[in-house]
Amino acid sequence: MNNQLFIILCYLLLTLIIGLIFRKKAKKSKVEFFLAGRNLSKLLLFFTMAATNFSAFTIFGFSGAGYRIGYSFYPVMGFGTGFMAISFYIIGHKILILSKERNYITPSDFVFDRYKSSFLKKLFSSVMIIFTVPYIAIQAIASGNAMNSLIGIPYFHGVLLITAFIVAYVAIGGLRSIVWTDFIQGIMMVGFTLTAFLIIAQKSGGFINTHLAINDSLSSLFSRPGNNNAMGYGIWFGYMFLWFFADPMFPQLFQRFMAAKNEESLKSTIVFYPIITTFLFFLTVSIGVMGRFTFPGLESVQSDSIFPMLLGQYTGTFLSTILLTGSIAALMSTMDSQLLTLTSMITTDFFKIKKNEIVKEKLTVVVLGIIGLLIAIKPPQTILDFISKTTFNGLSVLAPTVIGGLYWKKANRYGAALSIIVGEGMVLGYYFKLINIPGILPVVPILAATGFVFILTSLVIPSGNENTDIVFKIKKRSLPWIPVFIIIFILGNDFWAWGRKPVFVGGLPLWVWYYFGLGILLSFTFKLFFLMTADKD
């Protein structure tokens, strides 16, 4: 056994040991297995929310985008994803309260409780499952590629090894094992990525010198709209819009709202979320930009491998293996959560499994893992292409049903169902190029149409069977904060910097430093908001 494989196996065995530690607790009930007893502390909730949302794309995809687009990709991800955390309060905070009062386990439990429609519940769950199942395969595929590049073992052997360990610790320990592995994986992801960033910056000639040299050869990487105007106004605004509505609809994140110990745990996650996105996303995008200095002229497909290529260039085999283990941690922390959440939805929403039949639920985890393996054997490009172009759009369609159900008493089952059907129809229309509005992301017209259908149908077609007792009133003391967050959103769209020659400070355009400050300001604003409204929650 070579040293590289030994390092990976030690890490994988650690995840399995964690699963074994929580084996007995996971057997107690569905709430223990799927929601860790609804008892996640501030620290654990933050790490599991972050690690679950940051997949292998955070390492490979962001660095590849940095290589191709430049620093303009950073604020739309760093600030955009950080600002999205406000949806954790608008949606997640209310779901947390209701789930404790009404014993929700899956996202669609709220939908059924609010709208009293079995059809809508199954429709809602089906959309979540359809757009999440292939992502299990995508993480498996990424694991095979990562293991192949790390230690040279055959692609499918890597897929099988990583998937087997993930399935094992999820099936054995449930959410508690996932949360504690997320804690370790989150630390690894940040620590190893920071170390890699520092090594690459130093070995390539120094951070400032490398950036000045890149600016001399390809200054568009430092422009506000990015290389080839990749982040134009319409695209930029569309991404900001997309994150807000799509991210909280990912089932693995939605279910985390129900697992928090209390409201303070979730609020703490919201406060620190912009800090982690501002910091971590800069590192991965910057690594990609610096890759232009060492490996100029890569094709688009090759650019997604810039991170391991740079480590291979500037570090030895042993160190690069340790550092790239962070990328495996990133994909594992997403795949394990997807497996568990989809298991809860399949066994709760579609099959009648008795209250404490945990064995069948564990078997479902195994089956989902096998499905991911089967797809990964020979990944069909059409499915992967379909998911990459439709997943976020497809999940964002569910947002009006959830937000309307939480805050609008006139929202009804007909408006919810029809809005989902129309919205998903438009997602397919965009995918098959039957609909095309140039210059703006599809999510904007899709959500505009979805919201319109939801409101109009709810008003025109009456229905008196919905449960309006669980609808929340907007607290008066929260209203003055709406313009505050609108101002921060406007500040996040710094159009005054567009089209201007950037001023460099410390090797970076001044507008990049601006977004560091804006991320910290956003975190501080969240904290102040919770302090000022605490007595009214």
VODRENMAR-330665 format. One record per residue (C-alpha): y, z, x; residue in one letter. Coordinates in steps of 0.2 Angstrom, whole numbers, plus 5000, padded with zeros to 4 digits. Example, Ala and Ser with C-alpha at 12.3 -4.5 7.8 and 13.67 -1.06 7.14 Angstrom:
REM VODRENMAR-330665
ATOM   py   pz   px r
ATOM 4978 5039 5062 A
ATOM 4995 5036 5068 S
//
This chain:
REM VODRENMAR-330665
ATOM   py   pz   px r
ATOM 5000 5000 5000 M
ATOM 5017 4995 5007 N
ATOM 5032 5007 5008 N
ATOM 5041 4997 4994 Q
ATOM 5027 4998 4982 L
ATOM 5025 5017 4986 F
ATOM 5044 5020 4982 I
ATOM 5042 5011 4965 I
ATOM 5026 5020 4960 L
ATOM 5033 5037 4964 C
ATOM 5048 5034 4953 Y
ATOM 5036 5027 4939 L
ATOM 5025 5043 4941 L
ATOM 5040 5054 4939 L
ATOM 5043 5046 4922 T
ATOM 5025 5049 4916 L
ATOM 5026 5067 4922 I
ATOM 5042 5069 4911 I
ATOM 5032 5062 4896 G
ATOM 5018 5074 4899 L
ATOM 5030 5089 4900 I
ATOM 5036 5085 4882 F
ATOM 5018 5080 4875 R
ATOM 5016 5096 4864 K
ATOM 5033 5096 4857 K
ATOM 5032 5077 4852 A
ATOM 5016 5081 4842 K
ATOM 5025 5093 4830 K
ATOM 5033 5081 4818 S
ATOM 5042 5065 4816 K
ATOM 5059 5073 4819 V
ATOM 5053 5080 4836 E
ATOM 5045 5063 4841 F
ATOM 5059 5051 4835 F
ATOM 5074 5063 4836 L
ATOM 5070 5076 4849 A
ATOM 5072 5089 4835 G
ATOM 5090 5084 4832 R
ATOM 5095 5095 4847 N
ATOM 5102 5084 4861 L
ATOM 5116 5093 4870 S
ATOM 5132 5086 4876 K
ATOM 5126 5081 4894 L
ATOM 5109 5074 4888 L
ATOM 5117 5064 4873 L
ATOM 5130 5057 4885 F
ATOM 5118 5051 4897 F
ATOM 5105 5044 4885 T
ATOM 5119 5035 4875 M
ATOM 5126 5027 4891 A
ATOM 5109 5023 4899 A
ATOM 5102 5016 4883 T
ATOM 5117 5004 4881 N
ATOM 5117 4999 4899 F
ATOM 5103 4987 4902 S
ATOM 5097 4976 4917 A
ATOM 5112 4965 4911 F
ATOM 5124 4978 4917 T
ATOM 5117 4976 4935 I
ATOM 5112 4957 4936 F
ATOM 5122 4950 4922 G
ATOM 5139 4958 4926 F
ATOM 5138 4954 4944 S
ATOM 5133 4936 4940 G
ATOM 5148 4935 4928 A
ATOM 5159 4942 4942 G
ATOM 5153 4929 4953 Y
ATOM 5156 4915 4941 R
ATOM 5172 4921 4931 I
ATOM 5180 4934 4942 G
ATOM 5189 4950 4938 Y
ATOM 5194 4944 4921 S
ATOM 5176 4949 4915 F
ATOM 5179 4967 4920 Y
ATOM 5192 4973 4907 P
ATOM 5184 4965 4892 V
ATOM 5168 4975 4897 M
ATOM 5176 4990 4905 G
ATOM 5190 4993 4892 F
ATOM 5182 4984 4878 G
ATOM 5166 4994 4878 T
ATOM 5176 5010 4881 G
ATOM 5187 5007 4866 F
ATOM 5171 5003 4856 M
ATOM 5167 5022 4857 A
ATOM 5179 5025 4843 I
ATOM 5166 5017 4832 S
ATOM 5155 5032 4837 F
ATOM 5167 5043 4828 Y
ATOM 5170 5031 4813 I
ATOM 5152 5028 4810 I
ATOM 5142 5039 4821 G
ATOM 5151 5056 4817 H
ATOM 5148 5053 4799 K
ATOM 5130 5048 4801 I
ATOM 5127 5063 4811 L
ATOM 5133 5075 4797 I
ATOM 5123 5066 4784 L
ATOM 5107 5065 4794 S
ATOM 5107 5084 4796 K
ATOM 5111 5087 4778 E
ATOM 5099 5073 4771 R
ATOM 5085 5072 4784 N
ATOM 5088 5054 4789 Y
ATOM 5076 5047 4803 I
ATOM 5080 5029 4803 T
ATOM 5096 5019 4801 P
ATOM 5091 5012 4785 S
ATOM 5088 5029 4777 D
ATOM 5107 5030 4775 F
ATOM 5107 5013 4767 V
ATOM 5094 5018 4754 F
ATOM 5102 5035 4751 D
ATOM 5119 5027 4748 R
ATOM 5114 5011 4739 Y
ATOM 5098 5016 4731 K
ATOM 5090 4999 4734 S
ATOM 5073 4997 4742 S
ATOM 5076 4978 4744 F
ATOM 5093 4982 4754 L
ATOM 5084 4995 4764 K
ATOM 5071 4983 4770 K
ATOM 5083 4969 4772 L
ATOM 5094 4980 4783 F
ATOM 5079 4986 4794 S
ATOM 5072 4968 4795 S
ATOM 5088 4962 4803 V
ATOM 5088 4976 4815 M
ATOM 5070 4973 4820 I
ATOM 5072 4954 4821 I
ATOM 5086 4955 4833 F
ATOM 5079 4969 4844 T
ATOM 5060 4964 4846 V
ATOM 5063 4950 4858 P
ATOM 5075 4961 4868 Y
ATOM 5059 4971 4872 I
ATOM 5052 4956 4879 A
ATOM 5068 4952 4889 I
ATOM 5068 4969 4897 Q
ATOM 5049 4966 4902 A
ATOM 5054 4949 4909 I
ATOM 5068 4957 4919 A
ATOM 5056 4970 4926 S
ATOM 5044 4956 4932 G
ATOM 5058 4947 4940 N
ATOM 5064 4963 4948 A
ATOM 5047 4968 4955 M
ATOM 5044 4951 4962 N
ATOM 5061 4951 4971 S
ATOM 5059 4969 4977 L
ATOM 5041 4969 4984 I
ATOM 5035 4952 4981 G
ATOM 5021 4956 4969 I
ATOM 5016 4942 4956 P
ATOM 5028 4941 4941 Y
ATOM 5016 4946 4928 F
ATOM 5009 4961 4938 H
ATOM 5026 4968 4939 G
ATOM 5029 4965 4920 V
ATOM 5012 4974 4916 L
ATOM 5016 4989 4928 L
ATOM 5033 4993 4922 I
ATOM 5029 4990 4903 T
ATOM 5013 5001 4905 A
ATOM 5022 5016 4911 F
ATOM 5036 5014 4899 I
ATOM 5024 5013 4884 V
ATOM 5014 5028 4891 A
ATOM 5029 5040 4893 Y
ATOM 5037 5035 4876 V
ATOM 5020 5037 4867 A
ATOM 5016 5053 4875 I
ATOM 5033 5062 4875 G
ATOM 5044 5053 4861 G
ATOM 5063 5054 4862 L
ATOM 5063 5070 4873 R
ATOM 5054 5060 4887 S
ATOM 5066 5046 4885 I
ATOM 5081 5057 4885 V
ATOM 5076 5066 4901 W
ATOM 5071 5049 4910 T
ATOM 5088 5042 4904 D
ATOM 5096 5057 4912 F
ATOM 5088 5053 4929 I
ATOM 5090 5034 4927 Q
ATOM 5108 5036 4923 G
ATOM 5111 5045 4939 I
ATOM 5101 5033 4948 M
ATOM 5110 5018 4941 M
ATOM 5127 5025 4945 V
ATOM 5123 5032 4962 G
ATOM 5113 5018 4968 F
ATOM 5126 5005 4962 T
ATOM 5140 5014 4970 L
ATOM 5130 5015 4987 T
ATOM 5127 4996 4986 A
ATOM 5145 4993 4982 F
ATOM 5151 5003 4997 L
ATOM 5138 4994 5009 I
ATOM 5142 4977 5003 I
ATOM 5161 4980 5004 A
ATOM 5159 4987 5022 Q
ATOM 5146 4974 5029 K
ATOM 5156 4959 5022 S
ATOM 5171 4963 5032 G
ATOM 5180 4977 5022 G
ATOM 5185 4977 5004 F
ATOM 5203 4971 5006 I
ATOM 5199 4958 5019 N
ATOM 5185 4951 5009 T
ATOM 5196 4950 4993 H
ATOM 5210 4942 5002 L
ATOM 5198 4929 5010 A
ATOM 5191 4925 4993 I
ATOM 5208 4923 4985 N
ATOM 5213 4910 4998 D
ATOM 5198 4900 4994 S
ATOM 5196 4903 4975 L
ATOM 5212 4912 4968 S
ATOM 5206 4909 4950 S
ATOM 5194 4923 4952 L
ATOM 5209 4935 4952 F
ATOM 5218 4926 4937 S
ATOM 5220 4935 4921 R
ATOM 5210 4921 4911 P
ATOM 5197 4920 4924 G
ATOM 5189 4905 4933 N
ATOM 5189 4890 4922 N
ATOM 5199 4899 4909 N
ATOM 5183 4908 4904 A
ATOM 5192 4922 4896 M
ATOM 5205 4913 4886 G
ATOM 5214 4922 4872 Y
ATOM 5202 4918 4858 G
ATOM 5187 4922 4868 I
ATOM 5195 4939 4874 W
ATOM 5200 4945 4857 F
ATOM 5183 4940 4850 G
ATOM 5173 4951 4863 Y
ATOM 5185 4965 4859 M
ATOM 5180 4963 4841 F
ATOM 5162 4960 4844 L
ATOM 5159 4976 4854 W
ATOM 5167 4987 4840 F
ATOM 5156 4980 4826 F
ATOM 5140 4976 4835 A
ATOM 5136 4990 4847 D
ATOM 5135 5004 4835 P
ATOM 5123 4993 4825 M
ATOM 5110 4992 4839 F
ATOM 5096 5003 4831 P
ATOM 5093 5013 4847 Q
ATOM 5111 5018 4847 L
ATOM 5112 5021 4829 F
ATOM 5097 5033 4829 Q
ATOM 5105 5043 4843 R
ATOM 5119 5048 4831 F
ATOM 5106 5057 4821 M
ATOM 5098 5066 4837 A
ATOM 5114 5075 4842 A
ATOM 5114 5094 4842 K
ATOM 5131 5095 4834 N
ATOM 5147 5086 4831 E
ATOM 5154 5093 4848 E
ATOM 5140 5084 4857 S
ATOM 5144 5067 4850 L
ATOM 5163 5070 4853 K
ATOM 5160 5074 4871 S
ATOM 5151 5058 4873 T
ATOM 5165 5048 4865 I
ATOM 5178 5056 4877 V
ATOM 5168 5052 4893 F
ATOM 5162 5035 4888 Y
ATOM 5178 5025 4893 P
ATOM 5176 5034 4910 I
ATOM 5159 5028 4914 I
ATOM 5162 5010 4908 T
ATOM 5178 5009 4918 T
ATOM 5170 5015 4934 F
ATOM 5152 5007 4933 L
ATOM 5157 4990 4926 F
ATOM 5170 4988 4940 F
ATOM 5157 4991 4953 L
ATOM 5145 4978 4946 T
ATOM 5158 4965 4943 V
ATOM 5166 4968 4960 S
ATOM 5149 4966 4969 I
ATOM 5148 4948 4960 G
ATOM 5166 4944 4966 V
ATOM 5162 4949 4984 M
ATOM 5147 4938 4983 G
ATOM 5158 4923 4983 R
ATOM 5162 4927 5001 F
ATOM 5144 4928 5008 T
ATOM 5136 4915 4996 F
ATOM 5149 4902 4991 P
ATOM 5144 4888 4979 G
ATOM 5129 4896 4970 L
ATOM 5123 4887 4954 E
ATOM 5126 4897 4938 S
ATOM 5107 4902 4936 V
ATOM 5107 4908 4954 Q
ATOM 5123 4919 4952 S
ATOM 5113 4931 4942 D
ATOM 5103 4935 4957 S
ATOM 5119 4939 4968 I
ATOM 5116 4958 4968 F
ATOM 5098 4957 4976 P
ATOM 5104 4943 4987 M
ATOM 5118 4953 4994 L
ATOM 5107 4968 4997 L
ATOM 5094 4957 5006 G
ATOM 5108 4951 5017 Q
ATOM 5116 4967 5022 Y
ATOM 5102 4980 5021 T
ATOM 5085 4983 5027 G
ATOM 5070 4981 5016 T
ATOM 5067 4999 5013 F
ATOM 5085 5003 5008 L
ATOM 5087 4988 4997 S
ATOM 5071 4993 4988 T
ATOM 5078 5010 4985 I
ATOM 5095 5003 4979 L
ATOM 5087 4990 4968 L
ATOM 5077 5003 4959 T
ATOM 5093 5007 4950 G
ATOM 5091 4990 4941 S
ATOM 5073 4995 4936 I
ATOM 5080 5011 4929 A
ATOM 5093 5001 4919 A
ATOM 5080 4990 4911 L
ATOM 5068 5005 4908 M
ATOM 5082 5015 4900 S
ATOM 5085 5002 4887 T
ATOM 5067 4996 4884 M
ATOM 5060 5013 4880 D
ATOM 5073 5017 4867 S
ATOM 5070 5000 4859 Q
ATOM 5052 5004 4858 L
ATOM 5054 5021 4850 L
ATOM 5067 5016 4837 T
ATOM 5058 5000 4831 L
ATOM 5042 5011 4830 T
ATOM 5052 5023 4818 S
ATOM 5058 5009 4808 M
ATOM 5042 5000 4806 I
ATOM 5031 5016 4802 T
ATOM 5044 5023 4790 T
ATOM 5052 5008 4782 D
ATOM 5038 4996 4780 F
ATOM 5022 5007 4780 F
ATOM 5017 5023 4772 K
ATOM 5012 5034 4786 I
ATOM 5009 5052 4782 K
ATOM 5022 5065 4787 K
ATOM 5014 5070 4804 N
ATOM 5003 5055 4808 E
ATOM 5010 5054 4825 I
ATOM 4994 5045 4832 V
ATOM 4998 5030 4822 K
ATOM 5016 5030 4827 E
ATOM 5010 5031 4845 K
ATOM 4999 5016 4842 L
ATOM 5014 5006 4835 T
ATOM 5023 5010 4852 V
ATOM 5008 5002 4861 V
ATOM 5007 4987 4850 V
ATOM 5026 4983 4852 L
ATOM 5023 4985 4871 G
ATOM 5009 4972 4870 I
ATOM 5020 4960 4860 I
ATOM 5033 4961 4873 G
ATOM 5020 4958 4886 L
ATOM 5013 4943 4877 L
ATOM 5030 4935 4876 I
ATOM 5033 4939 4894 A
ATOM 5018 4929 4900 I
ATOM 5026 4913 4896 K
ATOM 5044 4916 4890 P
ATOM 5048 4903 4877 P
ATOM 5066 4898 4882 Q
ATOM 5070 4894 4863 T
ATOM 5068 4912 4858 I
ATOM 5077 4919 4873 L
ATOM 5091 4906 4870 D
ATOM 5092 4910 4851 F
ATOM 5093 4929 4855 I
ATOM 5106 4928 4868 S
ATOM 5117 4918 4856 K
ATOM 5114 4927 4840 T
ATOM 5109 4945 4843 T
ATOM 5127 4953 4844 F
ATOM 5133 4942 4830 N
ATOM 5117 4945 4819 G
ATOM 5119 4964 4821 L
ATOM 5138 4965 4818 S
ATOM 5135 4957 4801 V
ATOM 5127 4975 4796 L
ATOM 5144 4984 4800 A
ATOM 5153 4981 4783 P
ATOM 5137 4988 4774 T
ATOM 5138 5004 4784 V
ATOM 5157 5006 4785 I
ATOM 5159 5002 4767 G
ATOM 5145 5013 4762 G
ATOM 5153 5028 4772 L
ATOM 5171 5026 4766 Y
ATOM 5172 5016 4750 W
ATOM 5165 5022 4733 K
ATOM 5166 5005 4725 K
ATOM 5154 4997 4738 A
ATOM 5138 4993 4730 N
ATOM 5121 4985 4733 R
ATOM 5125 4968 4728 Y
ATOM 5140 4967 4739 G
ATOM 5130 4974 4754 A
ATOM 5115 4962 4751 A
ATOM 5125 4946 4748 L
ATOM 5136 4950 4763 S
ATOM 5121 4952 4775 I
ATOM 5113 4936 4768 I
ATOM 5129 4926 4770 V
ATOM 5133 4933 4787 G
ATOM 5116 4929 4794 E
ATOM 5117 4912 4787 G
ATOM 5133 4909 4796 M
ATOM 5125 4916 4812 V
ATOM 5111 4902 4810 L
ATOM 5125 4889 4806 G
ATOM 5133 4893 4823 Y
ATOM 5117 4893 4832 Y
ATOM 5112 4876 4825 F
ATOM 5130 4869 4828 K
ATOM 5132 4866 4809 L
ATOM 5148 4877 4811 I
ATOM 5160 4876 4826 N
ATOM 5178 4883 4827 I
ATOM 5183 4880 4845 P
ATOM 5193 4893 4856 G
ATOM 5186 4909 4847 I
ATOM 5170 4918 4847 L
ATOM 5159 4915 4831 P
ATOM 5159 4934 4827 V
ATOM 5177 4933 4821 V
ATOM 5175 4921 4807 P
ATOM 5157 4928 4803 I
ATOM 5164 4945 4801 L
ATOM 5179 4939 4791 A
ATOM 5167 4930 4779 A
ATOM 5155 4944 4778 T
ATOM 5169 4957 4774 G
ATOM 5176 4946 4761 F
ATOM 5160 4943 4752 V
ATOM 5156 4962 4753 F
ATOM 5172 4967 4745 I
ATOM 5173 4953 4732 L
ATOM 5155 4955 4726 T
ATOM 5157 4974 4725 S
ATOM 5172 4972 4715 L
ATOM 5166 4958 4703 V
ATOM 5148 4963 4700 I
ATOM 5147 4981 4694 P
ATOM 5133 4993 4698 S
ATOM 5133 5011 4693 G
ATOM 5117 5017 4702 N
ATOM 5124 5020 4720 E
ATOM 5126 5037 4727 N
ATOM 5145 5040 4729 T
ATOM 5143 5058 4733 D
ATOM 5140 5055 4751 I
ATOM 5156 5044 4753 V
ATOM 5169 5052 4765 F
ATOM 5187 5054 4762 K
ATOM 5198 5049 4777 I
ATOM 5207 5065 4782 K
ATOM 5226 5065 4781 K
ATOM 5228 5073 4798 R
ATOM 5219 5058 4806 S
ATOM 5230 5045 4798 L
ATOM 5244 5047 4811 P
ATOM 5232 5043 4825 W
ATOM 5228 5026 4818 I
ATOM 5244 5018 4825 P
ATOM 5241 5027 4842 V
ATOM 5224 5018 4844 F
ATOM 5231 5002 4838 I
ATOM 5244 5004 4852 I
ATOM 5231 5007 4865 I
ATOM 5221 4992 4858 F
ATOM 5237 4981 4860 I
ATOM 5239 4988 4878 L
ATOM 5222 4982 4881 G
ATOM 5227 4965 4877 N
ATOM 5240 4963 4891 D
ATOM 5246 4946 4887 F
ATOM 5261 4948 4898 W
ATOM 5250 4947 4913 A
ATOM 5242 4930 4908 W
ATOM 5248 4915 4917 G
ATOM 5257 4925 4931 R
ATOM 5252 4925 4949 K
ATOM 5244 4942 4952 P
ATOM 5252 4955 4964 V
ATOM 5239 4962 4975 F
ATOM 5238 4981 4979 V
ATOM 5223 4987 4989 G
ATOM 5214 4971 4989 G
ATOM 5215 4970 4969 L
ATOM 5227 4962 4957 P
ATOM 5239 4975 4950 L
ATOM 5232 4971 4932 W
ATOM 5215 4977 4938 V
ATOM 5222 4994 4943 W
ATOM 5231 4994 4926 Y
ATOM 5214 4994 4917 Y
ATOM 5208 5009 4928 F
ATOM 5223 5019 4921 G
ATOM 5221 5012 4903 L
ATOM 5202 5018 4903 G
ATOM 5208 5036 4909 I
ATOM 5222 5035 4896 L
ATOM 5209 5031 4882 L
ATOM 5198 5045 4887 S
ATOM 5212 5057 4887 F
ATOM 5218 5051 4870 T
ATOM 5200 5053 4862 F
ATOM 5201 5071 4869 K
ATOM 5218 5075 4862 L
ATOM 5213 5067 4845 F
ATOM 5198 5079 4843 F
ATOM 5209 5094 4848 L
ATOM 5222 5090 4836 M
ATOM 5210 5086 4821 T
ATOM 5197 5099 4825 A
ATOM 5201 5111 4811 D
ATOM 5201 5097 4798 K
ATOM 5184 5090 4802 D
//
